[in-house]
Amino acid sequence: MKFSFNFRLLAAFAVALMLAGTKVEAQQYFGLSVSNSAGSILVSNSLTYTITVTNLAGDLTSAYTFVTNTLSPSVQFESATPSFGGAVTNYGNLVVFNLGGLEPSSIVQISLTVQPTSVGLITNQIFVSFSTVFVTYTAATNVVTQVTNMPLAQADLGVAITVPTTAIITNDLMIYGVSVTNSGPSDAPGVMLTNALPPGVVLLGVLPAQPGYSVVSSNMIFSLGTLTSGNFTNFQFTIQPTNVGTLNFSASVGAPGVVDPNLTNNTTINSIAITNYLAGTLTASVTSTQIYNPQNGLVEQSITVSNAGLTSVSAARVVVTGLAGQRLYNNVGTNSGNPFVVYAPGLASGQSVNLLLQFFAANYFTLANSQLQAFAVPVPNLSPPPISSASPALVITRVIPLANGKMLLEFPSIPGRTYTVVFSDNVLFSNAMIAPPSFVAPVTPMQWVDYGPPATASLPATAPARFYRVILNP
């Protein structure tokens, strides 16, 4: 039943009730939640608060329940409706709901609609008094809304996470990416990105270094400023997983005061499995002296990897430890700070393969067998990147077979840009693979030599056929 009465009498009655009992701040006896219809609105537009009160006091029925709203002076009251009746009294900037007695587990939802009259921040302070015969329980909260006289920008903000597509071993250095986009139609001021780091990782770096970020618990919060319509920004996070298991990544993006017509892409999740080395008995040993290659300025040395186990392995990794003043040029990753190369085709029991290691080194140095650690690993993903306007395939101007069974490619390049070589045994490239690692061109034109494993599956001269593409990376 709806009814109303004088606010002064109502207020006096509420005060008398609280004085008669014991006032206790105890939310566990009733639930209170408040939401507003918009975080930012235009002057003279309507704003609706939704207030929900739930009786959580077991089998206890409240004697009286009052909800008092203290509105900002720059707000005009429009309407208010409890979900099942009750009394509503409006006196200036105070709106009071008398909900009467609430049965156990009952829920009352109140709609309060107001109209802001000036620009600024408005606050609705909500106070709830939940009274039994002897005790009064209370709770208070507030909701703040921004009021502006400018039309709100509309911008479709989105966020995506990319993780490596190849297997990651515990303590590998790993890079994952987070991309924030604005699909418009308007520029988005005040864009905020939240990137949540999963447990079990060590953060080693973030690129770009600016803007900086703050850390709240496991969340990295970036203030991106204004992201113009049609633009994007990318981040790379370098981490080291320390445990076996699944790493779950999540990120979200938003901008206060911006209307986003598509909220489905404002949050994203992605994951990757971290594993240990696989079972297998592999050995690695030095099998040649070091030779300086004047074409690339590298010190090169061959090693032999053998499968001494009784079963085949899907792929082999050789970790090079103890380097001091030298750098392994053709490494495809690092584990616990030590670089490694990978032979993707795998090894049958008793099979061996020769791998060429290339070093940046000022002089020849001693590489001992004890510095080489060979492990069985899952097959890496060597699928080539798609060819597009952002990653075009270049015209290879020269392909020269060399006397030592290797193959030289020459192609026009842009100094400072990164390139990836793709090879296949057929002209359709139906089973193409990349030849890792990708490389930065120091000059133009650029020459690249296919020297066989670990970059490609075998020495070119021993392959039935070999075709190449060179892709310019974005």
C-alpha positions as CSV (number, residue, x, y, z in Angstrom):
1,M,0.0,0.0,0.0
2,K,1.3,3.5,-0.9
3,F,1.1,6.2,1.7
4,S,2.8,9.4,2.6
5,F,3.1,11.6,5.6
6,N,4.9,14.8,6.8
7,F,8.7,14.6,6.5
8,R,9.3,16.3,9.9
9,L,7.2,13.7,11.6
10,L,8.9,11.0,9.7
11,A,12.4,12.3,10.6
12,A,11.4,12.7,14.3
13,F,10.0,9.2,14.3
14,A,13.2,7.7,12.8
15,V,15.4,9.5,15.3
16,A,13.2,8.4,18.2
17,L,13.4,4.8,16.9
18,M,17.2,4.9,16.7
19,L,17.5,6.4,20.2
20,A,15.1,3.7,21.6
21,G,17.3,0.9,20.3
22,T,21.0,0.3,19.8
23,K,22.5,1.7,16.6
24,V,24.8,-0.9,15.0
25,E,26.9,-0.6,11.8
26,A,26.3,-4.2,10.6
27,Q,25.8,-4.8,6.9
28,Q,25.5,-8.6,7.5
29,Y,21.9,-8.1,8.6
30,F,20.8,-6.5,5.4
31,G,22.3,-6.0,1.9
32,L,22.7,-2.7,0.2
33,S,23.7,-2.0,-3.4
34,V,23.4,1.2,-5.4
35,S,24.0,2.0,-9.1
36,N,23.4,4.9,-11.4
37,S,22.2,4.8,-15.0
38,A,25.2,6.7,-16.3
39,G,28.6,7.7,-15.0
40,S,28.5,10.9,-17.0
41,I,25.5,12.8,-18.4
42,L,24.5,16.1,-20.0
43,V,22.9,18.9,-18.0
44,S,19.1,18.6,-17.8
45,N,19.2,14.9,-18.8
46,S,17.5,12.5,-16.4
47,L,19.6,10.3,-14.1
48,T,18.2,7.3,-12.4
49,Y,19.6,5.6,-9.2
50,T,18.7,2.0,-8.5
51,I,18.9,1.1,-4.8
52,T,18.5,-2.5,-3.7
53,V,17.9,-3.5,0.0
54,T,17.8,-7.1,1.1
55,N,16.8,-8.5,4.5
56,L,19.7,-10.9,5.4
57,A,18.8,-11.2,9.1
58,G,17.8,-14.9,9.0
59,D,14.2,-15.3,10.1
60,L,14.0,-11.8,11.5
61,T,11.4,-9.3,10.1
62,S,12.4,-5.7,10.3
63,A,10.1,-3.4,12.2
64,Y,10.9,-0.3,10.1
65,T,13.3,0.2,7.2
66,F,14.2,3.7,6.0
67,V,16.3,4.7,3.0
68,T,17.4,8.4,3.1
69,N,18.9,10.0,0.0
70,T,20.8,13.3,0.4
71,L,21.1,14.8,-3.1
72,S,23.5,17.5,-4.3
73,P,22.0,21.1,-4.3
74,S,22.3,21.2,-8.1
75,V,19.8,18.4,-8.6
76,Q,16.0,18.5,-9.1
77,F,13.9,15.6,-7.8
78,E,11.7,14.0,-10.6
79,S,10.3,10.7,-9.3
80,A,10.8,7.8,-7.0
81,T,9.2,4.4,-6.8
82,P,9.8,1.5,-4.5
83,S,9.3,-1.9,-6.1
84,F,6.4,-3.0,-3.8
85,G,4.9,0.3,-2.5
86,G,5.8,2.1,0.7
87,A,6.0,5.8,1.4
88,V,8.2,8.4,-0.4
89,T,8.7,11.8,1.0
90,N,10.6,14.6,-0.7
91,Y,11.8,17.6,1.3
92,G,14.3,19.9,-0.5
93,N,17.4,17.8,-1.4
94,L,16.2,14.9,0.9
95,V,14.3,11.9,-0.4
96,V,13.2,9.4,2.2
97,F,11.7,6.0,1.5
98,N,9.8,4.2,4.3
99,L,9.8,0.6,3.3
100,G,8.0,-0.6,6.4
101,G,8.8,-4.1,7.7
102,L,10.8,-6.4,5.4
103,E,10.1,-10.1,5.6
104,P,13.1,-12.5,5.9
105,S,15.1,-12.7,2.6
106,S,12.8,-10.1,0.9
107,I,14.3,-7.7,-1.6
108,V,13.2,-4.2,-2.3
109,Q,14.4,-2.2,-5.3
110,I,14.0,1.5,-5.4
111,S,14.2,3.8,-8.5
112,L,15.0,7.4,-7.9
113,T,15.1,9.7,-10.9
114,V,16.6,13.2,-10.7
115,Q,17.7,16.0,-13.1
116,P,21.1,17.8,-12.8
117,T,20.8,21.6,-13.3
118,S,24.5,22.6,-13.6
119,V,27.9,21.2,-14.7
120,G,30.1,19.5,-12.1
121,L,30.1,16.4,-9.9
122,I,26.9,15.4,-8.2
123,T,26.7,13.1,-5.2
124,N,23.8,11.0,-3.9
125,Q,24.5,10.1,-0.3
126,I,22.4,7.0,0.8
127,F,21.8,6.1,4.4
128,V,19.8,3.0,5.4
129,S,18.3,2.4,8.8
130,F,17.1,-1.2,9.3
131,S,15.3,-1.5,12.7
132,T,14.1,-4.4,14.8
133,V,12.3,-4.1,18.1
134,F,15.5,-3.6,20.0
135,V,18.3,-2.8,17.6
136,T,18.8,-0.5,14.6
137,Y,21.3,-1.5,12.0
138,T,22.7,1.2,9.6
139,A,24.8,1.5,6.5
140,A,25.8,4.4,4.2
141,T,27.3,4.8,0.8
142,N,27.4,7.4,-2.0
143,V,27.3,7.6,-5.8
144,V,29.2,10.3,-7.8
145,T,28.2,11.3,-11.3
146,Q,29.9,13.7,-13.7
147,V,27.6,16.3,-15.3
148,T,28.8,18.1,-18.5
149,N,27.4,20.5,-21.0
150,M,29.3,18.9,-23.9
151,P,28.0,16.0,-25.9
152,L,29.7,12.8,-24.8
153,A,32.3,11.3,-27.2
154,Q,31.4,8.0,-28.8
155,A,34.3,5.7,-29.4
156,D,34.5,1.9,-29.8
157,L,37.5,1.0,-27.7
158,G,39.0,-2.5,-27.9
159,V,41.8,-4.5,-26.4
160,A,43.5,-7.7,-27.6
161,I,46.2,-10.0,-26.2
162,T,48.6,-12.0,-28.4
163,V,50.8,-14.8,-26.9
164,P,53.5,-16.9,-28.5
165,T,52.2,-19.7,-30.8
166,T,55.1,-22.0,-30.0
167,A,55.8,-24.1,-26.9
168,I,57.2,-22.3,-23.9
169,I,59.5,-24.0,-21.4
170,T,59.8,-23.1,-17.7
171,N,62.2,-20.1,-17.3
172,D,62.1,-19.2,-21.0
173,L,62.1,-15.5,-21.7
174,M,58.7,-14.9,-23.2
175,I,57.1,-11.9,-24.9
176,Y,53.3,-11.3,-25.2
177,G,51.6,-8.3,-26.6
178,V,48.6,-6.1,-25.7
179,S,47.0,-3.9,-28.3
180,V,44.5,-1.1,-27.6
181,T,42.4,0.3,-30.5
182,N,39.9,3.1,-31.1
183,S,37.5,2.2,-33.9
184,G,35.8,5.6,-33.6
185,P,33.8,7.5,-34.6
186,S,35.2,10.0,-32.1
187,D,38.6,10.5,-30.4
188,A,38.6,9.0,-26.9
189,P,40.2,11.2,-24.1
190,G,41.5,9.7,-20.9
191,V,41.9,6.1,-22.1
192,M,42.9,3.7,-19.3
193,L,44.4,0.2,-19.9
194,T,44.6,-2.4,-17.1
195,N,46.8,-5.4,-17.8
196,A,46.7,-8.2,-15.2
197,L,49.9,-10.2,-14.8
198,P,49.2,-13.9,-13.9
199,P,50.9,-15.4,-10.9
200,G,54.1,-17.4,-11.5
201,V,55.9,-14.9,-13.7
202,V,58.7,-12.5,-13.4
203,L,58.2,-9.2,-15.2
204,L,61.4,-8.3,-17.1
205,G,60.4,-5.3,-19.2
206,V,57.7,-3.3,-20.9
207,L,58.0,-1.6,-24.3
208,P,57.4,1.2,-25.0
209,A,58.8,2.6,-21.7
210,Q,56.4,5.5,-21.9
211,P,53.7,6.0,-20.7
212,G,54.6,4.6,-17.4
213,Y,52.2,2.6,-15.3
214,S,51.1,2.2,-11.7
215,V,50.7,-1.2,-10.0
216,V,47.7,-2.2,-7.9
217,S,47.9,-5.8,-6.7
218,S,48.8,-7.7,-9.9
219,N,47.3,-5.1,-12.2
220,M,49.4,-2.7,-14.3
221,I,47.4,0.4,-15.0
222,F,48.4,2.6,-17.9
223,S,47.0,6.2,-18.6
224,L,47.1,6.4,-22.4
225,G,45.7,10.0,-22.7
226,T,43.7,10.6,-25.9
227,L,43.5,7.8,-28.5
228,T,42.4,9.3,-31.8
229,S,39.7,7.6,-33.9
230,G,41.2,4.9,-36.1
231,N,44.4,4.8,-34.1
232,F,46.0,2.1,-31.9
233,T,48.8,1.6,-29.4
234,N,50.8,-1.6,-28.8
235,F,52.7,-2.9,-25.7
236,Q,55.1,-5.7,-25.4
237,F,55.6,-7.4,-22.0
238,T,58.7,-9.5,-21.4
239,I,58.2,-12.1,-18.7
240,Q,59.8,-15.3,-17.4
241,P,57.4,-18.0,-16.4
242,T,58.7,-19.8,-13.3
243,N,56.2,-22.7,-13.0
244,V,54.6,-25.4,-15.1
245,G,51.0,-24.8,-15.8
246,T,48.6,-22.5,-17.7
247,L,49.3,-18.8,-17.7
248,N,46.0,-16.8,-18.0
249,F,46.3,-13.2,-19.2
250,S,43.6,-10.6,-19.1
251,A,43.3,-6.9,-20.0
252,S,40.6,-4.2,-20.1
253,V,40.3,-0.7,-21.6
254,G,37.9,2.2,-20.9
255,A,37.6,5.9,-20.8
256,P,35.4,7.8,-18.3
257,G,33.0,10.2,-20.0
258,V,33.2,8.3,-23.3
259,V,30.2,6.4,-24.6
260,D,31.3,3.1,-26.0
261,P,28.7,1.6,-28.4
262,N,30.4,-1.9,-28.2
263,L,31.4,-3.1,-24.8
264,T,32.1,-6.7,-25.9
265,N,35.7,-5.9,-26.9
266,N,36.6,-3.8,-23.8
267,T,38.0,-6.9,-22.0
268,T,39.9,-9.8,-23.3
269,I,41.6,-13.0,-22.0
270,N,44.2,-15.3,-23.5
271,S,46.3,-18.2,-22.1
272,I,49.4,-20.3,-22.9
273,A,50.7,-23.5,-21.4
274,I,54.1,-23.7,-19.8
275,T,55.8,-27.1,-19.7
276,N,59.1,-28.7,-18.8
277,Y,61.6,-30.3,-21.1
278,L,60.3,-33.6,-22.6
279,A,61.7,-37.0,-21.9
280,G,64.8,-37.9,-24.0
281,T,68.5,-38.5,-23.8
282,L,70.3,-36.0,-26.1
283,T,74.0,-35.1,-26.2
284,A,75.7,-32.1,-27.9
285,S,79.4,-31.8,-28.7
286,V,81.7,-29.4,-30.6
287,T,82.8,-30.9,-34.0
288,S,84.7,-28.2,-35.8
289,T,87.1,-25.3,-35.2
290,Q,85.9,-21.8,-35.2
291,I,86.0,-19.9,-38.5
292,Y,85.5,-16.2,-39.1
293,N,83.0,-15.5,-41.9
294,P,83.9,-12.2,-43.5
295,Q,80.5,-12.0,-45.3
296,N,78.5,-11.6,-42.1
297,G,81.2,-10.7,-39.6
298,L,80.4,-13.7,-37.4
299,V,82.5,-16.5,-35.8
300,E,81.0,-19.8,-36.8
301,Q,81.3,-23.3,-35.3
302,S,79.6,-26.6,-35.9
303,I,78.2,-28.9,-33.2
304,T,76.7,-32.3,-33.4
305,V,73.5,-33.2,-31.6
306,S,72.8,-36.9,-31.1
307,N,69.8,-38.8,-29.7
308,A,71.3,-41.4,-27.4
309,G,67.9,-42.5,-26.1
310,L,65.8,-45.5,-27.2
311,T,62.9,-43.4,-28.5
312,S,62.6,-40.6,-31.0
313,V,62.2,-36.9,-30.0
314,S,59.9,-34.5,-31.7
315,A,62.4,-31.6,-31.7
316,A,65.7,-30.7,-30.1
317,R,67.0,-27.7,-28.2
318,V,70.6,-26.8,-27.5
319,V,71.2,-24.3,-24.7
320,V,74.7,-22.6,-24.8
321,T,75.9,-21.6,-21.3
322,G,78.9,-19.7,-19.9
323,L,79.3,-17.2,-22.7
324,A,81.4,-14.2,-21.6
325,G,82.0,-11.4,-24.1
326,Q,80.3,-13.4,-26.9
327,R,76.7,-13.4,-28.1
328,L,75.0,-16.3,-29.9
329,Y,73.7,-14.5,-33.1
330,N,71.3,-17.2,-34.4
331,N,69.6,-18.0,-31.1
332,V,65.8,-18.2,-31.2
333,G,65.3,-17.6,-27.4
334,T,66.8,-17.6,-24.0
335,N,66.2,-19.8,-20.9
336,S,67.4,-18.5,-17.5
337,G,69.4,-16.0,-19.4
338,N,71.2,-18.6,-21.6
339,P,70.6,-18.5,-25.4
340,F,69.4,-21.5,-27.4
341,V,68.8,-22.9,-30.9
342,V,66.2,-25.4,-31.9
343,Y,66.3,-28.2,-34.5
344,A,62.6,-28.6,-35.5
345,P,62.5,-31.9,-37.6
346,G,63.3,-34.1,-34.5
347,L,65.7,-37.0,-34.1
348,A,65.1,-40.7,-34.2
349,S,66.8,-43.0,-31.8
350,G,70.6,-43.1,-32.6
351,Q,70.2,-40.2,-35.2
352,S,72.6,-37.2,-35.2
353,V,72.5,-33.8,-36.9
354,N,75.1,-31.0,-37.4
355,L,74.1,-27.5,-36.3
356,L,75.9,-24.3,-37.1
357,L,76.3,-21.8,-34.3
358,Q,77.1,-18.2,-35.1
359,F,78.6,-15.8,-32.6
360,F,79.3,-12.1,-32.3
361,A,82.8,-12.3,-30.9
362,A,85.9,-10.1,-30.9
363,N,88.2,-13.1,-31.1
364,Y,88.2,-16.9,-31.3
365,F,87.3,-18.5,-28.0
366,T,87.1,-21.9,-26.5
367,L,83.6,-23.5,-26.6
368,A,83.6,-26.6,-24.4
369,N,81.2,-29.5,-24.7
370,S,80.2,-28.8,-21.1
371,Q,78.7,-25.5,-22.2
372,L,76.2,-27.3,-24.5
373,Q,73.0,-28.7,-23.0
374,A,70.7,-30.6,-25.3
375,F,67.0,-31.2,-24.5
376,A,63.9,-32.7,-26.1
377,V,61.2,-30.1,-26.6
378,P,57.8,-29.9,-28.3
379,V,57.8,-29.1,-32.0
380,P,58.0,-25.3,-32.4
381,N,55.5,-23.4,-34.5
382,L,57.4,-22.3,-37.7
383,S,54.3,-21.3,-39.7
384,P,55.1,-18.2,-41.8
385,P,53.3,-14.9,-41.2
386,P,50.5,-14.1,-43.7
387,I,51.5,-12.0,-46.7
388,S,49.7,-8.6,-46.6
389,S,50.2,-5.0,-47.4
390,A,51.7,-4.6,-44.0
391,S,54.0,-7.7,-44.5
392,P,54.7,-7.9,-48.2
393,A,56.8,-10.6,-49.9
394,L,59.8,-9.1,-51.6
395,V,61.4,-9.8,-55.0
396,I,64.5,-11.9,-54.5
397,T,67.0,-10.5,-57.0
398,R,69.7,-13.3,-56.8
399,V,69.7,-16.9,-55.7
400,I,73.2,-18.4,-55.9
401,P,74.1,-22.0,-55.0
402,L,77.5,-22.0,-53.2
403,A,80.2,-24.6,-53.5
404,N,79.8,-25.8,-49.9
405,G,76.2,-26.8,-50.5
406,K,74.7,-23.6,-49.0
407,M,72.5,-21.1,-50.9
408,L,72.9,-17.3,-51.1
409,L,69.9,-15.0,-51.4
410,E,70.0,-11.2,-52.2
411,F,67.1,-8.9,-52.0
412,P,66.4,-5.1,-51.7
413,S,66.0,-4.1,-48.0
414,I,65.4,-1.1,-45.8
415,P,68.2,-0.7,-43.2
416,G,66.8,-1.1,-39.7
417,R,63.7,-3.1,-40.8
418,T,63.2,-6.7,-39.8
419,Y,62.8,-9.6,-42.3
420,T,61.9,-13.2,-42.2
421,V,62.9,-15.9,-44.7
422,V,60.4,-18.6,-45.6
423,F,61.4,-21.8,-47.4
424,S,59.5,-24.7,-48.9
425,D,60.1,-27.8,-51.0
426,N,57.4,-26.8,-53.6
427,V,56.7,-23.7,-55.6
428,L,53.2,-23.5,-54.1
429,F,54.6,-23.2,-50.6
430,S,52.0,-25.6,-49.3
431,N,54.3,-26.8,-46.4
432,A,56.3,-23.6,-45.9
433,M,58.2,-22.9,-42.7
434,I,60.2,-19.9,-41.5
435,A,64.0,-20.0,-41.1
436,P,64.5,-18.6,-37.6
437,P,65.6,-16.2,-36.4
438,S,64.2,-13.1,-38.1
439,F,66.9,-10.5,-38.7
440,V,67.4,-6.7,-39.0
441,A,68.9,-5.6,-42.3
442,P,72.0,-3.5,-41.7
443,V,72.5,-2.5,-45.4
444,T,70.7,-2.6,-48.8
445,P,70.7,-4.8,-50.7
446,M,70.8,-7.6,-48.1
447,Q,72.4,-11.0,-48.5
448,W,71.3,-14.0,-46.5
449,V,72.8,-17.5,-46.6
450,D,70.8,-20.7,-46.1
451,Y,73.5,-22.8,-44.2
452,G,71.1,-25.6,-43.2
453,P,70.3,-26.6,-39.6
454,P,69.2,-25.1,-37.3
455,A,67.8,-22.4,-39.5
456,T,66.4,-24.8,-42.1
457,A,65.7,-28.6,-42.1
458,S,68.8,-29.6,-44.0
459,L,71.6,-28.2,-46.1
460,P,70.1,-26.9,-49.4
461,A,72.3,-29.1,-51.6
462,T,70.9,-32.2,-49.9
463,A,67.2,-31.2,-50.3
464,P,65.2,-32.4,-53.2
465,A,64.1,-28.9,-54.0
466,R,64.0,-25.6,-52.1
467,F,62.1,-22.4,-52.8
468,Y,62.3,-19.1,-50.8
469,R,60.3,-16.0,-49.9
470,V,61.5,-13.0,-48.0
471,I,58.8,-11.1,-46.0
472,L,59.2,-7.6,-44.6
473,N,57.9,-7.7,-41.1
474,P,55.5,-4.9,-39.9
